[in-house]
Structure formats: structure tokens, C-alpha cells
Amino acid sequence: MDKSLNEFDAIEEAKLQKINKHSNPNTRVPMEGLILKFTNVVKGYQYRWFVLNPESGTLEYFEKEEHKKLKPRGSIHLAAAVVSPSEEDSQTFIISAASGELFKLRAADAKERQLWVDRIRSTAEYHTANMAQGQTALVQKSQSLATDQLSILSVSPTQKGSIVTQHSTHKDSFKKSKGSHENLHYIKKVSRDETLTEVKDYLLEAEDYARHLEDKILALPVSGHYINSLDSDILMLKATAAATLQCIQDCINILYTAELPVRSTVQTLDEQVVNKSAILRLSGGVMDDSEPLPDPEEEVLDEVVEKDTELEGMEEHKSVILHLLSQLKLGMDLTKVVLPTFILEKRSLLEMFADYMCHPDLFLKIPEITEPDKRMLAVLEWYLSSFHVGKQGSVAKKPYNPIIGETFHCSWRLRGSDEKQQTIIYTGEQVSHHPPISAFYFGSPDGKVKMNASIYTKSKFMGMSIGVSMIGKVKLSFEELKEDYIFGMPSAYARSILSVPWMELGDKVTIVCEKTGYQASIVFHTKPFYGGKLHHITAEAKNIKTGEVICKAQGEWNNVMELTYPNGSTKTLDVNLLDVHRKYVRPVEKQKEYESRKLWLHVTKALSLGDINTATEHKKILEEIQREGEKHRRDLNIKYSAKYFKNVDGIWLFKALPDDFASDIKKLSAT
């Protein structure tokens, strides 16, 4: 027996020596220090106190050094982990754990990065080798223990105590050679059925050992020897072995018959909190996080159509509105005020901007017109007809305020006059939180038609109304014509907010083409207190060089407008008779976590079910993540870097556009 134990010791020692060759012991020493850890798109990089424990094979981090005695904020086991320096700079490195978890860290300088990388790699290699060797040792140790257990029956009581001591020693030695028990979580995963089959095989082998043990016990004399078949320890050993095997068999039966849990389609708030952190990890945000545009081939014809629904239960919610109004002052900026959830429209502001392209056929016909005056009139007609689809329903509702980093993508496909397919793509992104700025881009794949905008939405309280100003300019450019049209967007007003709110537009907007010298002025008239018409507009297009008026228009922007020309002829523009082209959007399951419809999915579902409380809770989660992120970026003096847009002198441009695209926008914005 001693010989077999000595052989086992020798084998284990040889394995340890082999493992040690994989790693330099000088680099397997504890290490700790302050490192920047990339948390998510909102919080960005944050300082955390990291502790490397080579013995347990773990890398843990705490919020502060003085918190080391508390539970770590997070940790990963380094067995089978991959440590790789990042190519983006000389300080960043990435740790990919076998569990799938990823740490993105940034050291103070290149020297410190190399030190951390060497120490972590050494620990990872050591425990990876331990993990591989430990699985073999586990089987050998089990067989050795079983043999030793049977040998107890044929040794003296003094030898019996010695063997127990040796078993304890070898158990500790085995645990040491195996490394931390956490290694077991990092063994390559196999399917459920394969795992159960393997467990069943081990059970059958254990039952063979148990039968062999029972035969040996039965062969012992009943009395008269220092150990016999009626010895209390022997009976306890027999009973324990039988009970253990029966318990394992019952557990296996339960696992075989148990059905796999069906995941609910409705996520809990806790699940969404986890998903939000995943969103923010995916979207990056503190560094240049350029991403390729989604593949338009994945887009399908949109089936989401918002129905005209009244705000139900206004009396029930009136107390909420009154409480909110009691805290507001006339002219107060509502940017930082959280408005009630029940007034929300089930779409993001980024998607609402996309809906302005409801008549892409009118848009794409503009560059085909040869006369510059008629091109200006075509731009005017397209502009006047672009607002009615954005207003969904008779009741004024507020779209979701996009959170920073949120994006929306879609496209339109139609046949041109030559029967060739024409496509317009749209990309929108929330590029700033305070102030809230949405940037969006429309364009043809060949780049011949492109339109860029960055709009700052500023809300203010006006007593019984709420006004939203769209601050910023839109630039429409036709490359082949070398023509640019620059214009603004009208302000929107929600009226009668204590009863049934309704919406109207009110502003003066100018469309200017500097090259041709044509300009169109549009007035969106708000309804006067007494009399007057709703949604009334007047417009005039003229040559600013000669003063010649080429067209006048009046009517309702959401209904019928009449255009009058200098020769006395007229044209009726009825937006209700125009073809509304539905957009193509990727299904939610193919969208990334920060895309509008996926990001707001649970709020939208709850609103569709009329569950205002649940919608409010999900909305609060998103808002809280955004607020925390803004604070952390401010603390670290880090600016958000957009995925698809760049900031050129305060103007957000689509990254594919040249920087000088912003020059005339800035000039006209200053006038």
C-alpha cells in the first residue's frame, strides 16, 4: 500500500514539475494596482483597483483600494484565458476569459501594460496546464482511493490511522496540483445529453466498486478479529456508500426526465438591466467607435404601423400632469424634465425623423429636372408634403427621447423612370445627451444625392402648451448639379395638455440655394385663440437676385395645398393622395442592442398592452444608465465619440462626407 501511495506522490510531483515549465515562477507573484477598465458606452473607462492572485488563478477588481476587504465588483478566472495587447494604442490590453467574459483595460503607459500582460499570461498558462493535468489526475486519484478503501479491510488499526492521514495529505496535494476549484467552471462545455451519459458511466463504475466493497465486507469474519463484518465503522461505510449511490441515481433520473426551461419572451427588469450593460459594451463610445453600416439586404418591408389611438384614462392621469405642472415655470427648459410615460408615442425621435422621407419618389425626381426654378419648386413641394406622415394620429404624443449612442437605420426602394431600382438609405444617431442632439443622414448608395442634419431639440413650458424648437440646419446636396439646398425645420407645439392634447407646427422656415439664387420662405401658422384654421401654411418662392416671385402657396400642410404661379395657373397638392412608401427595416432580432426598436422594445410592448407602470420602469432604466454615463464621462473628462457621425466645428456630419460639407451650413446658421 505504501508503495502505491509513493508512486502516486511521484507521479503528482512529476506533473507539477512539468506544469512549472510552462510558466516562470518569478512572474507568478501577486500584483495589484490602479487600471482604467472599459465599462460600457455610457460610463466609458473608469479607474478600478485590480488584484491578481496567482495561487487561485483569479483577477479581481474593486472600486477603490480601500474596498479590498469587501466583495470584489467583478472577477474572472484566468485558466484558458487569452491576454492580448490592443493595436489601438500602447496602453490598452484585452483579457478574454474561457467563460466568454471580456475585460478591456488600459494601463498608465506601455511599460506598465507589458508588466500586467506578462504577469497575467504567466498565471493563465500555469492554471491552464493545471486544468488539463488535473482532469487526468482526478480519474487516477479516484481509482487510487477506491483501491485504498478496500485495502483498509486487510490492515491493522494503527496502519488504518496512518492511511487516513496519508489520504488527507494526498487530498491537499491533489487540490494544490489541481489549482482552484473554480477551474471546473471553465472545462469545455458539452451538450446536456453527453454530460448525463458520461455521469451515468461514472455511476456504473462506482457501483462496481461498491459491489466489490460489499463482497469484501461479507468475506470478513463475524467476530474474533481486530476487524469484522459487524464493526460499526464498517457498517457505516457500507450504508454510506449505498445511500450515496442511490442519491446520485435519483438525481440522474430527475435530470433525464426534467424538461429544459422555456425562456419567457417578456424579460424582467433585472434581465433588462443586464442587457443594457451589454448594449453599452457593444456600442463603445468613448473612443472612435466607427462601425460599418448594417447590411440593407437584411431589411424587410416595415410592418409597424402606428394606429390613431386616443389617450385613454386622461382623468386618471390628470393628477400626475397637475403635479408636474405645479413644478414648472413659464419658459422653463424641459430638456431635463421627465414627462409622464402615458403620453409617449411608440417610436423613437430618430425614427420620426426617418418618416419625413415618406415620399421618396418626389425626392428622387428633383435632380432630374433641368430648369433651376422648377427644381426649387420641386424641393418646395417635397418639403411641404414631408410632415403629414410624421404626425401619427390626431392626438399629440411625444416620441421617445433617444439615449446617447442610440441609432436607427432603414431604407426605401422604388422604381425610377427607367425601371431601375432606386434606393435611399437613412442613418440616425443620438450624438449628444446635454444638449440633446440627433444627427441623421439620407442618401443614395452612389452618393449623388445626400442630405445631412444635426438637430438640437429644445423644449419649453408655455402654460397650457409645450413647445419644441428644432434648432439646426439640414443640407440637401445634388452632386452632379453641384447644388446645395439649406433649410431648417419648424417648431412643434403640444396644445391643451390637460385635456386631449393636439399638435401643430409653427415657425418661419427658409429654403436657400445659393448657386441658383432661388429661395423659398414658408410660414407655419399657429391657430389663433379665436377663429383661424388649423395647420395653415403660406409660402413664397422667388429669385433673390431679381426679386421675381415664381410661386405662392397656401393651405394645410396635412391636407390640401394650392400652388399659384405668375401666369395665373394653379396646382393642387393633396398629401392624402400621394403614395406613402413604407420603409425597409431590419427585424428586431437582427438589430444590435443600441438600435432604437430593440433598445425601446420593452417600453413599446408595455405601452401596447396598456401597462403604463411597467413601461415607466423600463424607461427609467434607460434614463438612469444615460445619466450615470454622462456623469462618469464628465468626471473623466471624456467626450462621446459617435459611430456614424463626426463633429466638424459644432456641426455633426455623416462620416462619409468631407469636412467642408459643413462650411456653408455654419455660415447660414450664423445669419
N, C-alpha and C positions, 0 to 999 in steps of 0.2 A: 504493500500500500504506500509506504514512504517513497518507494522508488517511483511509483506512478505520479505521486504529487511532485516529486523533484523534477520529473520530466516535464510536467505541466508548467512548473515555475520556469524551467529553462526555455521552453517554447515561448512563454509570455515575455520573458526578458529579451529573447531574440527579436520578437515582434516590436517591442518598444525601441530597441536599438535601430531597427530598420525604419521605424517611423521617425525617429530623431534625425535621420539622414535627410529627410525631406525639408527640414527647417533648421535654421541656425538658432541655437538656444539663446544667443546674445540678443536676437531681435524679438524673442518671445518673452518680453518683460512687460509688466503693466505700464499703461500710458494713459494720460488724461490731459485735457486741455480744452480751450475755447475754440470752436469752429463754427463757421456760418453754415447752417443747414437750410436747404431749399424746402420750404414747407408747402406752398401752393401759389396759385396765380395771384391771390389777393394779398397774402402775407409776405410772399417773396422769401428772401433769405433772412433768417433770424439767428442770432447767436445762441448756441446751446453748449452745455458743458458735457463733453464726451468722455467716457471711461472705457478703456479696452482691458478686458480681463482674459489673459491668455490661458489661464487654468480652466475656466468654464467655457472659453471659446465664444464669449459674447462681447458685443459692442453696445453699450447703453448710453443714453443721453438724458440730461436733466436740464431744467430751465435755467438754473443757476448753480454755481459751485456749492453754495451752502445747502442745496437741496439733495446732496448726495446720499444722505441718510434716509431720504424719503423714497417712495416707489418711483422708478425711472419713468420719464414721459414716453419712452419707447426703447426697444432693443431688438437686435437681430442676432441670430446665431451664425457664426462665420463658417461652419462646416459646409463645404461645397460652394462657398460664396466666391464671386468674381469681383476683383478690385481693379478698376481701370482708370487711369488719368484721362481727363476730358481734353479734347482738342480745342475747345473754345478759348481756353486761356491756360496760364501756367500754375493756377492755384486750385482749380476745380478737379474733383475726382468723384467717381461713382462706385457704390458698393451694391451689387446685385446678389441678394440672398437666395438660397435654394428654395425658400418658401415663396419667392416671387416678389418679396418686398424690396424696395429700392431706396437707398439713401444717396442724395446728391449733396455733396459737401464742398466747401470752399475754404482752404487754409489761408493763412496770412500771406504766405509767399511760396515760391517754388520749392525752397529748401524744406519748409515745414510740410508741404504736401508730400514730398518724397519720403520723409520720415514716417508720416502716418501710413502711407501706402506700403512701405516695407514692413512695418510692424503688423499691420492688419493682414497682409498677404501671408506673412510667416505663420500667424495664428491660424489663418484659414487653411493653409496647406497642412499644418500639423493635425488639426481636427478632422480634416477631410480624410487623411490617411488613417487616423484613429477610427473613423466611422466605418471605413471599408474593412479594416482588420478586425474591428470589434464584432461585426456580424459573424465572421468565421469563428472567432473566439467564443461567441455565445453558444453555438452548437456544441463545440468541443467541451466547454465548461459544463453544459447540461449533461452530456454523456458521462463526464468525469464524476459529477455529483451523484448521478444515479448509481454508478458503479461503487462509489464510496459509501453511499447509503446502504447498499446491500452488504458491503463489507463490514458494516457495524455489527452484523449478526455473528461474525466469527472472530471478534477481537475481545480483549479483556476490558473491564470497566475503565482502567487507567488509560488504556490506549484510546478508548472511546472519547474521553475528555480531551485527549491530545488532538484527535482528529477534528473535533468540533472547533478547537482553537485554530487549527490549520485551515479549516474551511473558512472561518471568519477572515483570516489573513488573506487567503486567496480571493475571497469575495472583494475585499478592499483593493487588492492588486488588480483584479479584473476591472473594477469600476474605474480605477485610475487609468489603466491602459485604454479603456473604452472612451474616456472623456466624459463630458457632461451627459446626463440622461436626455438632455434636450436634443441630442443628435438624432434620437429616434423620430423626431418630427420631420427630419429632413431626408429620410430614406426615400428613395424613388417611389412614387405612388403607383399602385397598380389598381386594376379595376376591383369593384366590390366582390364579384363572384370569385375572381382569382384569389383574393385575400382570404375569403371564407374557406375555399378549398385547401389553401395552404395551412390555415389554422386547424382544419379537420385532420389533415395529415399529421400534424404535430400531436394532436389529441390521441390519435390511434397509436402513435409511438409511445406516448406517455402511458396509455392503457396497457401496452405490452410490458413496460417497466413495472407497472403496478401489479400485474398478474405475477410477474416474476418475483416481486417482493412478497406477495401473499404466499406463493409456494414456499419460499424460504422460511417464512414465519411458521407455516404449518409443519414444516420439517423439523422445527425446534422441539426439544423435549418439553413435556408439560411441566415438569418440576425437577428439582435436584441439581440444576446447574446454575452458574452465576447469571445466566440469562436464559429465559424460557419463553414459550409462546404465550404465557399468561402475564408476562411482565407488563406493568401499567404503561411504561413508555412505548413498548412495542405495540400494545393495543391502540394507544393514542395515535401512533404513526400510521397504523393500518386504517383507522377510522378517518383520520385527516386526509389521507391520500384518496380514499373512496369518495369522501364528501367533496373534495376539490374537483375531482374528475366529473362528478355528477353536476356540479355547479357550472363548470365550463361547458358541458354538453347542453345544459339548459339554455345558456347564453347563446350558443351557436344556433340552437333551434329557433330562438327568438329572432336572431339576425336573418336566418334563412326565410322565415315566414313574414317578417316585417316588410311593409311596403315603403318604398322611398318617399319621403315627404314631398308633397306637391307645393311648389312655391306660389304664394299668393301673387296675383297681378297688381294688388294695391300695396305699396310699400308703406311701412310705418315711418314715423318721423325720425326714429333713430337710424333706420336704413337710409333715409334721405340725407341725414347729416353725414353718414359715411360716404354716400355718393357725391355729396357736394365737395368733400375733400378730394375725392377722385377727380371731379371736374377741374378743380383748381390745379391739381398736379398735372393733368393733361394739358392744360392751356398755357402753362408757363406764365410769362407776363412781366417779369422784372428785367429780363434781358431781351435782346432782339429775338422774338419768338415767331419769325416768319414761318408760315405754313402753306403748303400747296392748296390751291382751291379744290373743293370737293369735285368729284367726277360728275359732270352733268348727265352722263349715261345712267347714273343711279337714280335720277329724278323721275318721278311719275306724276301724272296729272293730278293736281291737288283736289282732294275730295272734301276738304274742310270748308264748309260754308256756314258763316255765322247767321243765325236766324234773328229776325226782328222780334226781340222779346222785351216786355215791359219790366221795369224794376219792381219785382214782387215784394210785398211786405214793407212798403215805404213807411207806413205808420210805425211798424215795429222798429225800424232803424232810425226814425226821426230823432229819438233821444240821443243817439250816437252823433248824428250830424249837429244837433244843437250844442252838445258838449264840445264838439270840435270847433264850431263857430265862435263859442264863448272865449276861446283861447287865441282867436285870430284878430288882427287889426287890418284896417283898410290899407291896401297897397302892400301888405306883408308878402314877402317872398315865400312861396310854398315848396321850394325845392327840397327843404329838409323836413317837411311835414308829411307824416304818414297818413294817407287818406284811407277811408274805410274800404274793406275788400269788396263789399257787395256792389260797389259802383264800377268794378273793373270789367273791361271788355276782355274776352278770352283770346287775346293775342298780344304780342309784344309791340312796342313802338317801332322796332326795327322792321317788323313785318308790315306794319301800317304804312311805312314809307314805301315799301315794295309795291303796295297796292295802288300807288299813283300811276304805275305803268299798266293800267287796266286796258288801254287801247294801244298796244304796241304797233298796230298797223298804221295808225296816224303818225306815230313817232318815226317809223322807218321810211315813210313816204317823203319826209321833209327834205332830205338831201337829193331826192330825185327831181325836185322842182328846179327849173333853170333860172327863173327870174328872182332876184333878191327880195323884192317887195312881197311876192307871193310866198316866198319861204318864211318871211316874218309872219305873215298871216297864218301859215300852216303851223308855225310854232305857237302862235296865239291860240288857235283852235285846240291844238293838243293840250296846252296848259289849262284852258278853261274846262276841258272835259275830263281832267285827271282827278278831280276831287270827289266826285259823287260816289265812287265805289269805296273810297276810304271811309266814308260815313256809313257805317253799317247799322241800319235801323233808325227809328225815329227818336229813340231815347239816347241822350248823351251818356256815353260811358267812357271810361278812361283806360287806355291800353296800359299794359304792364310797363313800369319803368325798367328799361334794360339794366342789368348789372354790368359793371365794368368787365370787359373780356367776352361778353355775350356776342354771338354772331348769328346772322340769318342769311341763308343762301337760297336762291330759286332762279328760274329762267322762264322764258316764253319762247314758243316755237310756232312759226306760222309760215305760210307760203307767200313768196313775193310775186310780183307781176310776171316774172319769168318762170314761175312754178318751182323755183328753187327754195329749199328750206332756209328761212332766216331765223336767227336766234339772238335773243338778248339775255345776258346774264346779270344777276344782281347779287351784290355782296354788301351786307351791312354789319357794322361792328360798333359796340359802345366803347369809345376810346377814352372817356373821362367820366368820373363819378361826380366830383365837385370842381367846376360846374359840369352838369350833365350834358355831354356832347355825343351825338350819334353821327357817325360818318357812313356814307353809303355811295355805291358806285353802280351805274348801269352802263353796259357796253356791249358791242358786238364782238364776237370772237376774233375778227380780223383787226379790231382796234380802229375802224374807220368812223364809228360813232361811239362817243363816250360822254358820260355825264357824271360829275363828281360833286359831292356836297358834304359839308360838315355843319350840323345844325345844333345850336345850343338852345335847349328848351327851357324857358324861364316862366314859371307860373306865379301868379299873384292873386291875392284875395281882393274881391271887389264888392263886398257886401253880400248880395244875393247871387253873385256870379263869380266864376273863376276864369281868369284869362291866362292863356298860354301863348307866349310870344316865341316865334320860330326865328331865332337870331342866327344869321349866317347866309351865305350865298351859294347858289347852285350854278355850275358852269357846264353848259352843253356845247360840245365841240364836234364839228364835222371835219375830219382830217383832209379829205380830198378838196373840199371847198375852202379850207383854211379860214373857216368862220367859227366864231365863238359867240354864244348867247349866254348872258349872265343875268340871273334873276333871283328874287327872294321867294319866301313862302309866307302866306297870310297867317295872321294870328287866329287862334280859335278860342271860342268862349262857351262855357257851360252856364246856361241860364236856369233860373228857377230851381236852385239846388235843394230847396226844402220841400218841393212837391214832386213833379215829374220833370227832371232836368232835360233840356233840349240844347242842341248845339248849333252855333252859327259861326261863320267866318267874318272877320272884319279887319281890313287893312288896306293900304295902298302899295301895290307891287309894280315894279318896272322891269320890263324885259329889254335889254340893250344888246345890239350887235354893233360893235364899234367899227368893224370893217365896212359894212354896207351903209352905216349911218341911219339905220331904222331902229325905232323904239316903240314899244307898246306900254301904255300905262293902264293899269287895271285897278278899279276900286271895288273892294268887297264891302258893301254897305251893311251895317248892323241895323236891326229893326228898331225904329224909334219907339218911345214909350207909348205913344198914341198913334194908331194907324200905321201906314207903311207896309212894305212887303218883306217877307222872309227870304233870305238867301239871294238878295238882289245884287247884281253887279252892273257896272258900266265900264266900258273900255274904249280906248282910242289908240290907233296905231298911226305913226307918222314918220316922215323923214326929218330927222333932227337938223339936217344941214339946210334944207329948203323950207321946213315948216309945213310941207304938204301932208294933209291927213289922207291916209289911204283906206281907213276903215273905222267905223264906230260900232260898238256892240252894247247890248243891254239884255237883261233877262234874269233868269235864276240859274245859278251855277249847277244846281242839282236837278234841273228840269229842262226848260226850253230857253234858248238864247237866240237873238236875232242880230245878224251882222249886216250893216248897211255900208255900201260902197259909194265913192264920189259920183258915179254916173247914175245913182238912184236905185240900182239893183240891190236886192237883199238876198240873204241866205239864212235859212233856219238851221240851227244846231240843236237837235233834241238828243240829249245824252242818253235818254231811256231807249232810243232806237239803235244806239251804237252797239256793236258786238263787244261783249266783255270777254276778253281772253283769260282763261284761267291759267294760273302759273303752274309750273312743274316744280315739285319739292321732293327731296329725298324722304323716304319713310322714316319715322321717328327711330326705329330700331337701327337704322344705318347712320343716324346723326351722332355727332360727338356730344359729350356731356354738357358742353357750354353753348350748344346751339339752341336757339330760342324755344322751339317747340318741345325739345327734350328737357331743357332746363326748367321750364314752367309747366311740365306735363302734369304734375300732381295738383298744382293750383287749378289748372284748367279742368281736370277731371272732377275736382271737388266742386267747382263752380257749376259745372254741367249737371251735377247731382243736386245742386242747391244746398250743399253743405258749406256754409259760409265759415263756420268755425275751423273746420279742417283746412280750408283754403287759406284762411288767415294765418294758421300755424305754419304751413309750408312757406307762405310768403315771408313770414318773419325770419325763417331760417336763412333764406337767400339774402334778405336785407342785413341780417346780423353778420353774415360772412363778409358782405361787402364793406360794412362799417369797420370791422376788425382789420380787414385788409388795408383799408385807407389809412388807418391809424399806424399800422406797422410800417407801411411804406413811408409814411411821414416821419416816423421815428428813425428809420434807417436812411432817410434822405434818398429814397429810390423812386424813380419815376416809372410809371407803367409804360411798357413798350407793346404797341398793338401788333396783331398778327398780320393784318392785310393793309394797314394804312400807316403813313408816316407824317410827322408834324413838320411842316415847312413854314417857318415864320408865323406860327399860330394857325395855319390852315392845314387841316388834315386831308392828305391826298392818298388815293389808292397807290400802292407801292409800285405798280407797273407804269405809272405816269411820271414824266420828267418833273423836276423841281420847279421849272419855270412855268408849269401849268398853273401855279398859284399866284403868279405875279399880278395879272390883271384882276383876279378876284380880290386880292388885298387892296389894290388901288381903288376899285369900286366900293369896297366895304368901308373905306375911309371917307367916302364922299357922302 
